[in-house]
Every structure is written in structure tokens, then in C-alpha cells.
Amino acid sequence: MGVKKIIIYTDGGARGNPGKAGIGVVICNEKEQAIKKFGEYLGDNLTNNEAEYQAVIFALKKFKALFGKALAENTDIEIRSDSEFLVKQMNAEYKILDEKIQKFFIEVWNLKMDFKSVKFKHIVREKNREADRLVNEAIDSQLQAKTLL
């Protein structure tokens, strides 16, 4: 089995910061064609940065659950995020001072071990529109559900 390259666009957002938060994940092949898309509501009282990390954690866990350990071990993952904060921390360019973020960082670091490689690339927000749309859709659907009750 040859090494595969997968590109994963991740985004996390919180309304209020901290506030109601959600994530968006788009898993693509090396030609940047979407294979799977996910949007999920995380809950209340999370920050944007916490949601950004949760999106990466979700993405790595979901890839392994969908495609299995053997494929994960032969896959180069490129995480693309518009969060400079997350990318620079994962690339050891920024220190991590917040205890909650430290825990998320360690979880991502440990999840990386299941893959051939995991790289983090900062992209401009315009290149992350679909993941951003999924974040907003997840938060909006939760707010609409509460309005109906």
C-alpha cells in the first residue's frame, strides 16, 4: 500500500468568545476534492481557540474511525486552518500558556502518532469557507432547535 496524502480543512468558532461553539471539518483527497464533511455543535462557554483545537481533534479521530488504523499509518495528513494561533502552536512557533489549550495540544500531539505524518498549514479565511460554513450551520441549527422548544 502506497502512502496517501489527505488534506483536511478545519475550523472552529464561538459566538461570544466564550460562547456557543461549533466545528467544521472537510476531508479531501490530494486533488482537494471533498470526501467527507462534518459540522458539529460543541456546546456553550467555549473560546474560538478551544473550538479550533477541538476541530483538529475531531478530524484526526474521525479519519481514523472512518478509514482504519492501517490506512492512517500510511497517510500524510495536511491540516489547513485559518487559525494562525493553532498552526503556530502546533508548529512550535508560539508558546502555550493556557492550561485548557495545553491539554488540547497534548491530545492532538498524541493523535498525530497514529499517522505517517501530520503537518499544519495556515491558510487565509477565504480558502476555508466550507469548513467555516459548517461551523456556522452547526451553531445555527442548535440555536434554532432551542428556539423551537
Backbone as a printed PyTorch tensor [residue, N CA C, xyz], in Angstrom:
tensor([[[  0.8480,  -1.1860,   0.0000],
         [  0.0000,   0.0000,   0.0000],
         [  0.8890,   1.2430,   0.0000]],

        [[  0.6820,   2.1410,  -0.9570],
         [  1.4690,   3.3670,  -1.0420],
         [  0.9950,   4.3980,  -0.0330]],

        [[  1.8350,   5.3830,   0.1670],
         [  1.4900,   6.4620,   1.0840],
         [  0.4530,   7.3630,   0.4230]],

        [[ -0.5680,   7.6900,   1.1750],
         [ -1.6290,   8.5740,   0.6960],
         [ -1.4220,   9.9610,   1.2960]],

        [[ -1.8750,  10.9780,   0.5790],
         [ -1.8970,  12.3280,   1.1310],
         [ -3.3470,  12.7620,   1.2400]],

        [[ -3.6890,  13.2410,   2.4090],
         [ -5.0390,  13.7330,   2.6730],
         [ -4.9230,  15.1660,   3.1840]],

        [[ -5.7850,  16.0150,   2.6880],
         [ -5.8510,  17.4050,   3.1350],
         [ -7.1300,  17.5510,   3.9500]],

        [[ -6.9930,  18.1120,   5.1450],
         [ -8.1650,  18.3120,   5.9990],
         [ -8.2560,  19.7890,   6.3650]],

        [[ -9.3620,  20.4030,   5.9640],
         [ -9.6540,  21.7810,   6.3410],
         [-10.4180,  21.7430,   7.6570]],

        [[ -9.9420,  22.5020,   8.6460],
         [-10.6300,  22.5390,   9.9370],
         [-10.9340,  23.9800,  10.3090]],

        [[-12.0280,  24.1460,  11.0390],
         [-12.3750,  25.4590,  11.5630],
         [-13.1750,  25.2650,  12.8370]],

        [[-12.9860,  26.1830,  13.7450],
         [-13.7650,  26.2010,  14.9760],
         [-14.1670,  27.6290,  15.2460]],

        [[-15.3150,  27.7960,  15.8450],
         [-15.7670,  29.1470,  16.1350],
         [-16.6550,  29.1780,  17.3520]],

        [[-16.6570,  30.3440,  18.0060],
         [-17.5070,  30.5410,  19.1790],
         [-18.1750,  31.8990,  19.0630]],

        [[-19.4600,  31.9230,  19.2800],
         [-20.1940,  33.1930,  19.2580],
         [-20.2070,  33.7440,  20.6740]],

        [[-19.5160,  34.8450,  20.8430],
         [-19.3960,  35.4480,  22.1670],
         [-17.9720,  35.3560,  22.6860]],

        [[-17.3060,  34.2890,  22.3930],
         [-15.8940,  34.0360,  22.7380],
         [-15.5260,  34.4230,  24.1760]],

        [[-15.8820,  33.6610,  25.2060],
         [-16.5010,  32.3350,  25.0770],
         [-17.9980,  32.4390,  24.8010]],

        [[-18.4850,  31.3660,  24.1820],
         [-19.8890,  31.3140,  23.8450],
         [-20.2410,  29.9940,  23.2100]],

        [[-21.3450,  30.0000,  22.4930],
         [-21.7960,  28.7900,  21.7990],
         [-20.8000,  28.4850,  20.6820]],

        [[-20.3370,  27.2270,  20.6470],
         [-19.2330,  26.9050,  19.7410],
         [-19.5530,  25.7160,  18.8530]],

        [[-18.8820,  25.6900,  17.7070],
         [-19.0300,  24.5800,  16.7770],
         [-17.7460,  24.3710,  15.9950]],

        [[-17.7190,  23.2520,  15.2720],
         [-16.5660,  22.9370,  14.4310],
         [-17.0300,  22.5880,  13.0260]],

        [[-16.1150,  22.7410,  12.0870],
         [-16.3300,  22.3170,  10.7110],
         [-15.0880,  21.6020,  10.2210]],

        [[-15.2820,  20.4770,   9.5480],
         [-14.1690,  19.6670,   9.0530],
         [-14.4980,  19.2060,   7.6370]],

        [[-13.5520,  19.3970,   6.7160],
         [-13.7020,  18.9200,   5.3450],
         [-12.4760,  18.0620,   5.0230]],

        [[-12.7060,  16.7610,   4.8090],
         [-11.6280,  15.8300,   4.4710],
         [-11.5730,  15.7100,   2.9500]],

        [[-10.3860,  15.9840,   2.3800],
         [-10.2120,  15.9780,   0.9230],
         [ -9.0890,  15.0320,   0.5110]],

        [[ -9.1710,  14.5560,  -0.7310],
         [ -8.0580,  13.7740,  -1.2800],
         [ -6.9520,  14.7390,  -1.7120]],

        [[ -5.8640,  14.1790,  -2.2750],
         [ -4.7340,  15.0400,  -2.6500],
         [ -5.0720,  16.0130,  -3.7760]],

        [[ -6.1750,  15.7660,  -4.4840],
         [ -6.6160,  16.6900,  -5.5430],
         [ -7.5530,  17.7630,  -4.9890]],

        [[ -7.6940,  17.7770,  -3.6690],
         [ -8.5340,  18.7330,  -2.9450],
         [-10.0230,  18.5470,  -3.2210]],

        [[-10.4130,  17.3290,  -3.5930],
         [-11.8310,  17.0070,  -3.7630],
         [-12.3620,  16.4960,  -2.4230]],

        [[-13.4790,  17.0600,  -1.9780],
         [-14.0440,  16.6790,  -0.6780],
         [-14.4930,  15.2220,  -0.6840]],

        [[-14.0960,  14.4990,   0.3470],
         [-14.5100,  13.1070,   0.5450],
         [-15.6250,  13.0580,   1.5930]],

        [[-15.4120,  13.7800,   2.6950],
         [-16.3810,  13.8230,   3.7980],
         [-16.3960,  15.2240,   4.3840]],

        [[-17.5840,  15.6260,   4.8720],
         [-17.7450,  16.9280,   5.5220],
         [-18.4970,  16.7320,   6.8290]],

        [[-18.0850,  17.4830,   7.8420],
         [-18.7320,  17.3720,   9.1480],
         [-18.8720,  18.7500,   9.7770]],

        [[-19.9990,  18.9720,  10.4080],
         [-20.2080,  20.1430,  11.2420],
         [-20.8160,  19.6470,  12.5370]],

        [[-20.3310,  20.1580,  13.6480],
         [-20.8320,  19.6710,  14.9340],
         [-20.8680,  20.8030,  15.9500]],

        [[-21.9590,  20.8240,  16.7190],
         [-22.0950,  21.7920,  17.8030],
         [-21.3360,  21.2680,  19.0130]],

        [[-20.5360,  22.1220,  19.6510],
         [-19.7310,  21.6920,  20.7960],
         [-20.3650,  22.0060,  22.1420]],

        [[-21.1590,  23.0720,  22.2100],
         [-21.7550,  23.4500,  23.4870],
         [-21.5210,  24.9200,  23.7780]],

        [[-21.8680,  25.3070,  24.9940],
         [-21.7490,  26.7010,  25.4270],
         [-20.4070,  26.9280,  26.1200]],

        [[-20.0260,  28.1910,  26.2070],
         [-18.8940,  28.6120,  27.0250],
         [-17.5350,  28.0790,  26.5650]],

        [[-17.3380,  28.0040,  25.2670],
         [-16.0200,  27.6540,  24.7290],
         [-15.4590,  28.8620,  23.9880]],

        [[-14.1370,  28.9490,  23.9190],
         [-13.4970,  30.0390,  23.1780],
         [-13.2540,  29.6030,  21.7310]],

        [[-12.9550,  30.5870,  20.8850],
         [-12.5920,  30.2790,  19.4920],
         [-11.4020,  29.3290,  19.4450]],

        [[-10.3850,  29.6130,  20.2530],
         [ -9.1720,  28.7860,  20.2230],
         [ -9.4530,  27.3510,  20.6620]],

        [[-10.2860,  27.1850,  21.6830],
         [-10.6620,  25.8320,  22.1180],
         [-11.3970,  25.1060,  20.9980]],

        [[-12.2900,  25.8120,  20.3150],
         [-13.0440,  25.2050,  19.2110],
         [-12.1070,  24.8370,  18.0530]],

        [[-11.1140,  25.6730,  17.7730],
         [-10.1480,  25.3670,  16.7050],
         [ -9.4170,  24.0560,  17.0050]],

        [[ -8.9790,  23.8820,  18.2400],
         [ -8.3070,  22.6340,  18.6260],
         [ -9.2660,  21.4470,  18.5660]],

        [[-10.4990,  21.6510,  19.0290],
         [-11.4920,  20.5710,  19.0010],
         [-11.7440,  20.1040,  17.5710]],

        [[-11.6880,  21.0310,  16.6190],
         [-11.8940,  20.6690,  15.2100],
         [-10.7890,  19.7300,  14.7260]],

        [[ -9.5490,  20.0090,  15.0990],
         [ -8.4260,  19.1490,  14.6920],
         [ -8.5390,  17.7800,  15.3560]],

        [[ -8.8700,  17.7710,  16.6460],
         [ -9.0340,  16.5030,  17.3770],
         [-10.1240,  15.6660,  16.7180]],

        [[-11.2630,  16.2950,  16.4320],
         [-12.3750,  15.6040,  15.7690],
         [-11.9150,  15.0390,  14.4260]],

        [[-11.2050,  15.8580,  13.6420],
         [-10.7840,  15.4580,  12.2920],
         [ -9.8790,  14.2310,  12.3240]],

        [[ -8.8910,  14.2350,  13.1990],
         [ -7.9480,  13.1120,  13.2580],
         [ -8.6340,  11.8390,  13.7570]],

        [[ -9.4850,  11.9900,  14.7820],
         [-10.2240,  10.8220,  15.2960],
         [-11.1800,  10.2810,  14.2370]],

        [[-11.8760,  11.1740,  13.5550],
         [-12.8690,  10.7700,  12.5570],
         [-12.1960,  10.0740,  11.3780]],

        [[-11.0560,  10.5950,  10.9220],
         [-10.3510,   9.9490,   9.8120],
         [ -9.9900,   8.5130,  10.1880]],

        [[ -9.4290,   8.3410,  11.3640],
         [ -9.0140,   7.0000,  11.8050],
         [-10.2260,   6.0790,  11.9510]],

        [[-11.3370,   6.6030,  12.4850],
         [-12.5540,   5.7940,  12.6500],
         [-13.1380,   5.3860,  11.2960]],

        [[-13.1190,   6.2900,  10.3300],
         [-13.6940,   6.0110,   9.0100],
         [-12.8300,   5.0850,   8.1630]],

        [[-11.5230,   5.3000,   8.1980],
         [-10.6370,   4.6310,   7.2500],
         [ -9.7170,   3.5860,   7.8710]],

        [[ -9.6850,   3.5130,   9.2010],
         [ -8.9240,   2.4630,   9.8770],
         [ -7.4860,   2.8240,  10.1910]],

        [[ -6.9480,   2.0690,  11.1370],
         [ -5.5900,   2.3040,  11.6350],
         [ -4.5320,   2.0740,  10.5580]],

        [[ -4.6950,   1.0210,   9.7600],
         [ -3.6880,   0.6830,   8.7420],
         [ -3.5380,   1.8130,   7.7230]],

        [[ -4.6630,   2.3580,   7.2590],
         [ -4.5850,   3.4600,   6.2950],
         [ -4.0040,   4.7100,   6.9610]],

        [[ -4.4270,   4.9700,   8.1980],
         [ -3.9070,   6.1380,   8.9170],
         [ -2.3830,   6.0960,   9.0040]],

        [[ -1.8410,   4.9200,   9.2930],
         [ -0.3880,   4.7760,   9.4410],
         [  0.3610,   5.0080,   8.1280]],

        [[ -0.3450,   4.9330,   6.9990],
         [  0.2670,   5.1520,   5.6840],
         [ -0.2220,   6.4410,   5.0290]],

        [[ -0.6740,   7.3770,   5.8500],
         [ -1.2410,   8.6130,   5.3150],
         [ -0.5020,   9.8320,   5.8430]],

        [[ -0.1320,  10.7170,   4.9100],
         [  0.3850,  12.0350,   5.2560],
         [ -0.8190,  12.9680,   5.3150]],

        [[ -1.0320,  13.5580,   6.4700],
         [ -2.1560,  14.4730,   6.6670],
         [ -1.6300,  15.9020,   6.6350]],

        [[ -2.3360,  16.7540,   5.9150],
         [ -2.0460,  18.1850,   5.9770],
         [ -3.2910,  18.8720,   6.5040]],

        [[ -3.1870,  19.3960,   7.7200],
         [ -4.2870,  20.1490,   8.3270],
         [ -4.1530,  21.5910,   7.8540]],

        [[ -5.2110,  22.1080,   7.2480],
         [ -5.2310,  23.5050,   6.8120],
         [ -6.2340,  24.2580,   7.6720]],

        [[ -5.7510,  25.3100,   8.3130],
         [ -6.5830,  26.0740,   9.2380],
         [ -6.3350,  27.5610,   9.0410]],

        [[ -7.3880,  28.3520,   9.2510],
         [ -7.2080,  29.8020,   9.1970],
         [ -6.8510,  30.3640,  10.5740]],

        [[ -6.6290,  29.4750,  11.5490],
         [ -6.2200,  29.8930,  12.8870],
         [ -4.6940,  29.9360,  12.9680]],

        [[ -4.1520,  31.1400,  12.8730],
         [ -2.7000,  31.3040,  12.9910],
         [ -2.2380,  30.8230,  14.3650]],

        [[ -3.0610,  31.0800,  15.3790],
         [ -2.7860,  30.6650,  16.7590],
         [ -2.5380,  29.1590,  16.8300]],

        [[ -3.4630,  28.3780,  16.3120],
         [ -3.3470,  26.9120,  16.3500],
         [ -2.1470,  26.4350,  15.5340]],

        [[ -2.0220,  26.9120,  14.3160],
         [ -0.9510,  26.4450,  13.4290],
         [  0.4200,  26.7690,  14.0190]],

        [[  0.5910,  27.9820,  14.5280],
         [  1.9040,  28.3600,  15.0860],
         [  2.1980,  27.5850,  16.3680]],

        [[  1.1800,  27.2790,  17.1580],
         [  1.4210,  26.4480,  18.3430],
         [  1.7930,  25.0260,  17.9380]],

        [[  1.0750,  24.4540,  16.9840],
         [  1.3690,  23.0780,  16.5630],
         [  2.7250,  22.9830,  15.8570]],

        [[  3.1860,  24.0770,  15.2740],
         [  4.4940,  24.1030,  14.6130],
         [  5.5980,  24.6370,  15.5350]],

        [[  5.3080,  24.7130,  16.8400],
         [  6.2730,  25.1280,  17.8750],
         [  6.8170,  26.5430,  17.6600]],

        [[  5.9660,  27.4340,  17.1200],
         [  6.3730,  28.8280,  16.9340],
         [  5.8090,  29.7260,  18.0290]],

        [[  4.7170,  29.3050,  18.6680],
         [  4.1080,  30.0430,  19.7800],
         [  4.1180,  29.1500,  21.0100]],

        [[  4.3450,  29.7770,  22.1760],
         [  4.2330,  29.0490,  23.4400],
         [  2.7610,  28.8370,  23.7650]],

        [[  2.4980,  27.8150,  24.5750],
         [  1.1290,  27.5250,  25.0010],
         [  1.0460,  27.7950,  26.4940]],

        [[  0.3520,  28.8610,  26.8530],
         [  0.2820,  29.2700,  28.2500],
         [ -1.0190,  28.8450,  28.9240]],

        [[ -2.0950,  28.7830,  28.1720],
         [ -3.4080,  28.4340,  28.7170],
         [ -3.4840,  26.9320,  29.0090]],

        [[ -3.8970,  26.5810,  30.2400],
         [ -3.9330,  25.1630,  30.6440],
         [ -4.8920,  24.3260,  29.8050]],

        [[ -6.0510,  24.8850,  29.4820],
         [ -7.0130,  24.1360,  28.6470],
         [ -6.4140,  23.8490,  27.2700]],

        [[ -5.7790,  24.8600,  26.6970],
         [ -5.1650,  24.7030,  25.3760],
         [ -4.0140,  23.7000,  25.4480]],

        [[ -3.2580,  23.7100,  26.5460],
         [ -2.1720,  22.7300,  26.7100],
         [ -2.7150,  21.3060,  26.6260]],

        [[ -3.8620,  21.0710,  27.2560],
         [ -4.4770,  19.7270,  27.2290],
         [ -4.8890,  19.3450,  25.8060]],

        [[ -5.4760,  20.3010,  25.0840],
         [ -5.8670,  20.0370,  23.6920],
         [ -4.6300,  19.7740,  22.8280]],

        [[ -3.5740,  20.5720,  23.0490],
         [ -2.3270,  20.4040,  22.2960],
         [ -1.7730,  18.9880,  22.4940]],

        [[ -1.7420,  18.5390,  23.7390],
         [ -1.2240,  17.1940,  24.0490],
         [ -2.0810,  16.1300,  23.3770]],

        [[ -3.4010,  16.3260,  23.3800],
         [ -4.2770,  15.3550,  22.7210],
         [ -3.9910,  15.2870,  21.2180]],

        [[ -3.8420,  16.4460,  20.5790],
         [ -3.5140,  16.4650,  19.1450],
         [ -2.1560,  15.8020,  18.9180]],

        [[ -1.1850,  16.1360,  19.7540],
         [  0.1630,  15.5720,  19.6140],
         [  0.1130,  14.0480,  19.6780]],

        [[ -0.6540,  13.5140,  20.6160],
         [ -0.7800,  12.0620,  20.7530],
         [ -1.5170,  11.4480,  19.5630]],

        [[ -2.5470,  12.1150,  19.0610],
         [ -3.2840,  11.6120,  17.8980],
         [ -2.3960,  11.5710,  16.6550]],

        [[ -1.4590,  12.5100,  16.5590],
         [ -0.5420,  12.5550,  15.4090],
         [  0.2490,  11.2580,  15.2680]],

        [[  0.4790,  10.5820,  16.3670],
         [  1.2920,   9.3570,  16.3590],
         [  0.6480,   8.2330,  15.5430]],

        [[ -0.6590,   8.3110,  15.3220],
         [ -1.3800,   7.2770,  14.5720],
         [ -1.2190,   7.4190,  13.0560]],

        [[ -0.5650,   8.4950,  12.6090],
         [ -0.4480,   8.7800,  11.1800],
         [  1.0150,   8.7800,  10.7510]],

        [[  1.2400,   8.5820,   9.4490],
         [  2.6150,   8.6490,   8.9290],
         [  3.1990,  10.0200,   9.2380]],

        [[  2.4370,  11.0650,   8.9370],
         [  2.8400,  12.4250,   9.3120],
         [  1.5980,  13.3040,   9.3780]],

        [[  1.6830,  14.3430,  10.1920],
         [  0.6300,  15.3550,  10.2660],
         [  1.3320,  16.7060,  10.2450]],

        [[  1.0100,  17.4980,   9.2290],
         [  1.5810,  18.8370,   9.1040],
         [  0.4520,  19.8500,   9.2370]],

        [[  0.8110,  21.0450,   9.6850],
         [ -0.1660,  22.1100,   9.8770],
         [  0.1980,  23.2910,   8.9980]],

        [[ -0.7860,  23.7620,   8.2360],
         [ -0.5570,  24.8650,   7.3000],
         [ -1.5950,  25.9540,   7.5410]],

        [[ -1.1110,  27.1900,   7.6770],
         [ -2.0210,  28.3220,   7.8410],
         [ -2.5170,  28.7680,   6.4690]],

        [[ -3.8180,  28.9840,   6.3730],
         [ -4.4250,  29.4730,   5.1300],
         [ -5.2740,  30.6990,   5.4400]],

        [[ -5.5380,  31.4950,   4.4320],
         [ -6.4060,  32.6630,   4.6250],
         [ -7.8540,  32.1890,   4.7640]],

        [[ -8.6280,  32.9890,   5.4500],
         [-10.0210,  32.6280,   5.7450],
         [-10.8220,  32.2910,   4.4820]],

        [[-10.5490,  33.0020,   3.3860],
         [-11.2860,  32.7680,   2.1330],
         [-11.0900,  31.3450,   1.6090]],

        [[ -9.9600,  30.7400,   1.9260],
         [ -9.6860,  29.3670,   1.4610],
         [-10.3120,  28.3230,   2.3870]],

        [[-10.9310,  28.8020,   3.4660],
         [-11.5090,  27.8850,   4.4500],
         [-13.0260,  28.0740,   4.5520]],

        [[-13.6290,  28.5440,   3.4810],
         [-15.0570,  28.8950,   3.5040],
         [-15.9740,  27.7290,   3.8500]],

        [[-15.6950,  26.5540,   3.2970],
         [-16.5970,  25.4170,   3.5160],
         [-16.5720,  24.9680,   4.9770]],

        [[-15.3920,  24.8690,   5.5670],
         [-15.3060,  24.4920,   6.9850],
         [-15.9840,  25.5570,   7.8460]],

        [[-15.7990,  26.8280,   7.5000],
         [-16.4350,  27.9240,   8.2270],
         [-17.9580,  27.8380,   8.1070]],

        [[-18.4390,  27.5260,   6.9250],
         [-19.8880,  27.3780,   6.7130],
         [-20.4400,  26.2720,   7.6070]],

        [[-19.7080,  25.1690,   7.7200],
         [-20.1500,  24.0400,   8.5470],
         [-20.1970,  24.4120,  10.0280]],

        [[-19.2510,  25.2380,  10.4750],
         [-19.2630,  25.7320,  11.8630],
         [-20.5430,  26.5160,  12.1090]],

        [[-20.8100,  27.4850,  11.2330],
         [-21.9770,  28.3500,  11.4120],
         [-23.2810,  27.5820,  11.2970]],

        [[-23.3240,  26.6240,  10.3950],
         [-24.5070,  25.7750,  10.2430],
         [-24.7710,  24.9800,  11.5320]],

        [[-23.7200,  24.4490,  12.1350],
         [-23.8650,  23.6620,  13.3700],
         [-24.3750,  24.5340,  14.5140]],

        [[-23.8120,  25.7310,  14.6500],
         [-24.2510,  26.6350,  15.7240],
         [-25.6740,  27.1110,  15.4540]],

        [[-25.9640,  27.5090,  14.2100],
         [-27.3080,  27.9830,  13.8550],
         [-28.3680,  26.9160,  14.0950]],

        [[-28.0850,  25.6760,  13.7210],
         [-29.0930,  24.6180,  13.8900],
         [-29.3600,  24.3660,  15.3700]],

        [[-28.3420,  24.5090,  16.2140],
         [-28.5400,  24.3470,  17.6540],
         [-29.3940,  25.4870,  18.2000]],

        [[-29.1210,  26.7000,  17.7490],
         [-29.8940,  27.8580,  18.2080],
         [-31.3440,  27.7620,  17.7520]],

        [[-31.5630,  27.3030,  16.5190],
         [-32.9280,  27.1400,  16.0070],
         [-33.6680,  26.0600,  16.7810]],

        [[-32.9810,  24.9890,  17.1320],
         [-33.6080,  23.9020,  17.8960],
         [-34.0540,  24.4120,  19.2580]],

        [[-33.2300,  25.2610,  19.8950],
         [-33.5950,  25.8070,  21.2080],
         [-34.7620,  26.7750,  21.0870]],

        [[-34.8270,  27.5210,  19.9780],
         [-35.9090,  28.4700,  19.7570],
         [-37.2450,  27.7430,  19.6230]],

        [[-37.2230,  26.5550,  19.0320],
         [-38.4490,  25.7890,  18.8290],
         [-38.9970,  25.1930,  20.1210]],

        [[-38.1510,  25.0570,  21.1340],
         [-38.5920,  24.4140,  22.3870],
         [-39.3830,  25.3270,  23.2670]]])
